[in-house]
C-alpha cells in the first residue's frame, strides 16, 4: 500500500533524509518503521489499558481509607493541642 505525505516542510524532509541515512535506511523504509512502531505502541497501550484501570481501581479504596484515617488522626491531634494549651 502507498501513502502520500504532503504536509512536511523542506526542513523536515532534510531531517528525515538525514535520519534515514544515519540509520542506513531509505526514506520510505524509515517512514514505514516510524509508523509501525507508533501503531505497535498504540496497540500495546490499548491492550494494557484494562489492566492499568483495574489496578488503579484496586488502589483507590485503600487511598480513600488512608485519607480518612489521616483526617481522624489530624483531628485528634488538633483537639489534643487545643486542650493542652
VMD Tcl script that builds the backbone (N, CA, C; Angstrom):
set m [mol new atoms 255]
animate dup $m
set s [atomselect $m all]
$s set {name element resname resid chain x y z} {
  {N N UNK 1 A 0.846 -1.170 0.000}
  {CA C UNK 1 A 0.000 0.000 0.000}
  {C C UNK 1 A 0.899 1.243 0.000}
  {N N UNK 2 A 0.485 2.243 -0.699}
  {CA C UNK 2 A 1.231 3.500 -0.753}
  {C C UNK 2 A 0.519 4.581 0.037}
  {N N UNK 3 A 1.314 5.423 0.674}
  {CA C UNK 3 A 0.786 6.555 1.422}
  {C C UNK 3 A 1.505 7.795 0.920}
  {N N UNK 4 A 0.754 8.836 0.607}
  {CA C UNK 4 A 1.328 10.095 0.152}
  {C C UNK 4 A 1.300 11.087 1.309}
  {N N UNK 5 A 2.453 11.655 1.608}
  {CA C UNK 5 A 2.548 12.641 2.687}
  {C C UNK 5 A 2.827 13.993 2.048}
  {N N UNK 6 A 1.938 14.943 2.264}
  {CA C UNK 6 A 2.047 16.239 1.590}
  {C C UNK 6 A 2.430 17.388 2.506}
  {N N UNK 7 A 2.339 17.229 3.776}
  {CA C UNK 7 A 2.409 18.384 4.671}
  {C C UNK 7 A 3.771 18.611 5.329}
  {N N UNK 8 A 4.817 17.914 4.915}
  {CA C UNK 8 A 6.125 18.133 5.515}
  {C C UNK 8 A 6.812 19.343 4.884}
  {N N UNK 9 A 7.521 20.078 5.710}
  {CA C UNK 9 A 8.280 21.220 5.202}
  {C C UNK 9 A 9.588 20.732 4.578}
  {N N UNK 10 A 10.248 21.624 3.863}
  {CA C UNK 10 A 11.546 21.274 3.274}
  {C C UNK 10 A 12.545 20.900 4.363}
  {N N UNK 11 A 12.524 21.621 5.466}
  {CA C UNK 11 A 13.430 21.328 6.578}
  {C C UNK 11 A 13.149 19.955 7.167}
  {N N UNK 12 A 11.886 19.614 7.309}
  {CA C UNK 12 A 11.525 18.309 7.833}
  {C C UNK 12 A 11.979 17.189 6.894}
  {N N UNK 13 A 11.861 17.417 5.594}
  {CA C UNK 13 A 12.326 16.414 4.632}
  {C C UNK 13 A 13.832 16.220 4.713}
  {N N UNK 14 A 14.573 17.311 4.864}
  {CA C UNK 14 A 16.025 17.212 5.017}
  {C C UNK 14 A 16.358 16.417 6.269}
  {N N UNK 15 A 15.672 16.721 7.379}
  {CA C UNK 15 A 15.903 15.983 8.630}
  {C C UNK 15 A 15.536 14.511 8.484}
  {N N UNK 16 A 14.456 14.241 7.777}
  {CA C UNK 16 A 14.037 12.862 7.534}
  {C C UNK 16 A 15.091 12.115 6.721}
  {N N UNK 17 A 15.604 12.765 5.683}
  {CA C UNK 17 A 16.644 12.141 4.860}
  {C C UNK 17 A 17.919 11.892 5.664}
  {N N UNK 18 A 18.290 12.847 6.514}
  {CA C UNK 18 A 19.484 12.671 7.345}
  {C C UNK 18 A 19.295 11.525 8.334}
  {N N UNK 19 A 18.126 11.438 8.926}
  {CA C UNK 19 A 17.830 10.361 9.866}
  {C C UNK 19 A 17.835 9.004 9.156}
  {N N UNK 20 A 17.249 8.974 7.974}
  {CA C UNK 20 A 17.246 7.727 7.200}
  {C C UNK 20 A 18.669 7.316 6.844}
  {N N UNK 21 A 19.461 8.269 6.417}
  {CA C UNK 21 A 20.859 7.987 6.060}
  {C C UNK 21 A 21.631 7.489 7.278}
  {N N UNK 22 A 21.428 8.131 8.405}
  {CA C UNK 22 A 22.106 7.732 9.642}
  {C C UNK 22 A 21.753 6.299 10.022}
  {N N UNK 23 A 20.511 5.889 9.773}
  {CA C UNK 23 A 20.049 4.540 10.105}
  {C C UNK 23 A 20.216 3.559 8.948}
  {N N UNK 24 A 20.857 4.027 7.875}
  {CA C UNK 24 A 21.112 3.194 6.686}
  {C C UNK 24 A 19.823 2.603 6.133}
  {N N UNK 25 A 18.808 3.466 6.043}
  {CA C UNK 25 A 17.515 3.088 5.500}
  {C C UNK 25 A 17.116 4.085 4.419}
  {N N UNK 26 A 16.223 3.640 3.552}
  {CA C UNK 26 A 15.639 4.590 2.609}
  {C C UNK 26 A 14.615 5.438 3.372}
  {N N UNK 27 A 14.249 6.558 2.779}
  {CA C UNK 27 A 13.227 7.411 3.399}
  {C C UNK 27 A 11.947 6.605 3.610}
  {N N UNK 28 A 11.556 5.834 2.595}
  {CA C UNK 28 A 10.341 5.021 2.658}
  {C C UNK 28 A 10.402 4.005 3.795}
  {N N UNK 29 A 11.525 3.308 3.917}
  {CA C UNK 29 A 11.670 2.299 4.982}
  {C C UNK 29 A 11.622 2.957 6.352}
  {N N UNK 30 A 12.269 4.121 6.483}
  {CA C UNK 30 A 12.267 4.818 7.769}
  {C C UNK 30 A 10.852 5.242 8.150}
  {N N UNK 31 A 10.118 5.805 7.198}
  {CA C UNK 31 A 8.741 6.223 7.485}
  {C C UNK 31 A 7.896 5.014 7.867}
  {N N UNK 32 A 8.049 3.908 7.152}
  {CA C UNK 32 A 7.311 2.683 7.475}
  {C C UNK 32 A 7.648 2.204 8.883}
  {N N UNK 33 A 8.926 2.277 9.235}
  {CA C UNK 33 A 9.359 1.846 10.568}
  {C C UNK 33 A 8.761 2.748 11.645}
  {N N UNK 34 A 8.794 4.052 11.434}
  {CA C UNK 34 A 8.254 5.004 12.411}
  {C C UNK 34 A 6.758 4.782 12.603}
  {N N UNK 35 A 6.025 4.651 11.507}
  {CA C UNK 35 A 4.584 4.444 11.605}
  {C C UNK 35 A 4.275 3.102 12.272}
  {N N UNK 36 A 5.017 2.068 11.905}
  {CA C UNK 36 A 4.807 0.750 12.511}
  {C C UNK 36 A 5.046 0.764 14.005}
  {N N UNK 37 A 6.132 1.408 14.436}
  {CA C UNK 37 A 6.424 1.480 15.873}
  {C C UNK 37 A 5.352 2.279 16.608}
  {N N UNK 38 A 4.873 3.340 15.977}
  {CA C UNK 38 A 3.812 4.141 16.594}
  {C C UNK 38 A 2.548 3.303 16.770}
  {N N UNK 39 A 2.163 2.592 15.721}
  {CA C UNK 39 A 0.950 1.780 15.799}
  {C C UNK 39 A 1.102 0.627 16.775}
  {N N UNK 40 A 2.281 0.015 16.830}
  {CA C UNK 40 A 2.512 -1.058 17.799}
  {C C UNK 40 A 2.404 -0.517 19.217}
  {N N UNK 41 A 2.915 0.677 19.442}
  {CA C UNK 41 A 2.803 1.312 20.755}
  {C C UNK 41 A 1.368 1.577 21.128}
  {N N UNK 42 A 0.568 2.020 20.160}
  {CA C UNK 42 A -0.855 2.261 20.404}
  {C C UNK 42 A -1.543 0.949 20.779}
  {N N UNK 43 A -1.208 -0.133 20.053}
  {CA C UNK 43 A -1.816 -1.429 20.348}
  {C C UNK 43 A -1.423 -1.905 21.737}
  {N N UNK 44 A -0.172 -1.673 22.118}
  {CA C UNK 44 A 0.290 -2.067 23.445}
  {C C UNK 44 A -0.524 -1.351 24.518}
  {N N UNK 45 A -0.692 -0.050 24.343}
  {CA C UNK 45 A -1.442 0.719 25.338}
  {C C UNK 45 A -2.898 0.277 25.405}
  {N N UNK 46 A -3.496 0.035 24.253}
  {CA C UNK 46 A -4.894 -0.391 24.240}
  {C C UNK 46 A -5.050 -1.748 24.922}
  {N N UNK 47 A -4.112 -2.644 24.685}
  {CA C UNK 47 A -4.191 -3.988 25.270}
  {C C UNK 47 A -4.020 -3.957 26.782}
  {N N UNK 48 A -3.271 -2.993 27.288}
  {CA C UNK 48 A -2.988 -2.953 28.719}
  {C C UNK 48 A -3.807 -1.909 29.477}
  {N N UNK 49 A -4.609 -1.160 28.770}
  {CA C UNK 49 A -5.424 -0.123 29.418}
  {C C UNK 49 A -6.337 -0.724 30.484}
  {N N UNK 50 A -6.967 -1.852 30.187}
  {CA C UNK 50 A -7.861 -2.505 31.148}
  {C C UNK 50 A -7.097 -2.933 32.387}
  {N N UNK 51 A -5.912 -3.503 32.195}
  {CA C UNK 51 A -5.095 -3.930 33.332}
  {C C UNK 51 A -4.795 -2.744 34.244}
  {N N UNK 52 A -4.326 -1.630 33.664}
  {CA C UNK 52 A -3.973 -0.460 34.463}
  {C C UNK 52 A -5.196 0.106 35.176}
  {N N UNK 53 A -6.344 0.128 34.490}
  {CA C UNK 53 A -7.561 0.639 35.114}
  {C C UNK 53 A -7.949 -0.224 36.304}
  {N N UNK 54 A -7.873 -1.537 36.158}
  {CA C UNK 54 A -8.217 -2.434 37.261}
  {C C UNK 54 A -7.276 -2.241 38.446}
  {N N UNK 55 A -5.998 -2.047 38.177}
  {CA C UNK 55 A -5.038 -1.829 39.258}
  {C C UNK 55 A -5.330 -0.524 39.989}
  {N N UNK 56 A -5.635 0.516 39.259}
  {CA C UNK 56 A -5.966 1.802 39.881}
  {C C UNK 56 A -7.251 1.671 40.689}
  {N N UNK 57 A -8.229 0.962 40.130}
  {CA C UNK 57 A -9.484 0.757 40.854}
  {C C UNK 57 A -9.270 0.022 42.171}
  {N N UNK 58 A -8.283 -0.869 42.229}
  {CA C UNK 58 A -7.968 -1.584 43.474}
  {C C UNK 58 A -7.326 -0.646 44.498}
  {N N UNK 59 A -6.531 0.288 44.042}
  {CA C UNK 59 A -5.767 1.174 44.929}
  {C C UNK 59 A -6.634 2.283 45.513}
  {N N UNK 60 A -7.592 2.776 44.761}
  {CA C UNK 60 A -8.393 3.928 45.195}
  {C C UNK 60 A -9.085 3.700 46.540}
  {N N UNK 61 A -9.766 2.574 46.782}
  {CA C UNK 61 A -10.401 2.395 48.107}
  {C C UNK 61 A -9.389 2.443 49.258}
  {N N UNK 62 A -8.212 1.887 49.049}
  {CA C UNK 62 A -7.182 1.920 50.090}
  {C C UNK 62 A -6.733 3.350 50.348}
  {N N UNK 63 A -6.549 4.114 49.295}
  {CA C UNK 63 A -6.157 5.512 49.461}
  {C C UNK 63 A -7.243 6.310 50.179}
  {N N UNK 64 A -8.488 6.057 49.825}
  {CA C UNK 64 A -9.589 6.753 50.494}
  {C C UNK 64 A -9.626 6.419 51.980}
  {N N UNK 65 A -9.438 5.142 52.308}
  {CA C UNK 65 A -9.429 4.726 53.712}
  {C C UNK 65 A -8.256 5.369 54.449}
  {N N UNK 66 A -7.083 5.393 53.818}
  {CA C UNK 66 A -5.912 6.024 54.433}
  {C C UNK 66 A -6.158 7.504 54.677}
  {N N UNK 67 A -6.820 8.179 53.730}
  {CA C UNK 67 A -7.140 9.599 53.908}
  {C C UNK 67 A -8.070 9.807 55.094}
  {N N UNK 68 A -9.059 8.917 55.256}
  {CA C UNK 68 A -9.976 9.029 56.394}
  {C C UNK 68 A -9.232 8.845 57.708}
  {N N UNK 69 A -8.342 7.867 57.771}
  {CA C UNK 69 A -7.551 7.622 58.987}
  {C C UNK 69 A -6.678 8.834 59.288}
  {N N UNK 70 A -6.047 9.385 58.272}
  {CA C UNK 70 A -5.177 10.551 58.478}
  {C C UNK 70 A -5.986 11.759 58.936}
  {N N UNK 71 A -7.190 11.942 58.382}
  {CA C UNK 71 A -8.041 13.057 58.811}
  {C C UNK 71 A -8.451 12.899 60.273}
  {N N UNK 72 A -8.807 11.661 60.681}
  {CA C UNK 72 A -9.160 11.422 62.085}
  {C C UNK 72 A -7.976 11.673 63.007}
  {N N UNK 73 A -6.797 11.207 62.593}
  {CA C UNK 73 A -5.593 11.400 63.408}
  {C C UNK 73 A -5.273 12.881 63.533}
  {N N UNK 74 A -5.381 13.615 62.435}
  {CA C UNK 74 A -5.111 15.052 62.468}
  {C C UNK 74 A -6.125 15.761 63.360}
  {N N UNK 75 A -7.392 15.380 63.254}
  {CA C UNK 75 A -8.434 15.974 64.090}
  {C C UNK 75 A -8.157 15.699 65.563}
  {N N UNK 76 A -7.774 14.473 65.882}
  {CA C UNK 76 A -7.446 14.100 67.261}
  {C C UNK 76 A -6.278 14.935 67.778}
  {N N UNK 77 A -5.221 15.065 66.962}
  {CA C UNK 77 A -4.051 15.846 67.373}
  {C C UNK 77 A -4.412 17.318 67.574}
  {N N UNK 78 A -5.266 17.857 66.716}
  {CA C UNK 78 A -5.677 19.256 66.857}
  {C C UNK 78 A -6.483 19.457 68.138}
  {N N UNK 79 A -7.348 18.486 68.458}
  {CA C UNK 79 A -8.130 18.573 69.704}
  {C C UNK 79 A -7.217 18.502 70.914}
  {N N UNK 80 A -6.253 17.586 70.885}
  {CA C UNK 80 A -5.304 17.442 71.985}
  {C C UNK 80 A -4.509 18.735 72.168}
  {N N UNK 81 A -4.084 19.320 71.044}
  {CA C UNK 81 A -3.310 20.555 71.127}
  {C C UNK 81 A -4.144 21.705 71.657}
  {N N UNK 82 A -5.425 21.765 71.254}
  {CA C UNK 82 A -6.301 22.823 71.723}
  {C C UNK 82 A -6.562 22.703 73.222}
  {N N UNK 83 A -6.712 21.494 73.729}
  {CA C UNK 83 A -6.978 21.298 75.149}
  {C C UNK 83 A -5.713 21.406 75.976}
  {N N UNK 84 A -4.583 21.181 75.349}
  {CA C UNK 84 A -3.317 21.244 76.066}
  {C C UNK 84 A -2.800 22.655 76.266}
  {N N UNK 85 A -3.281 23.604 75.479}
  {CA C UNK 85 A -2.789 24.986 75.585}
  {C C UNK 85 A -3.354 25.717 76.744}
}
mol reanalyze $m
mol bondsrecalc $m
mol representation Tube
mol addrep $m
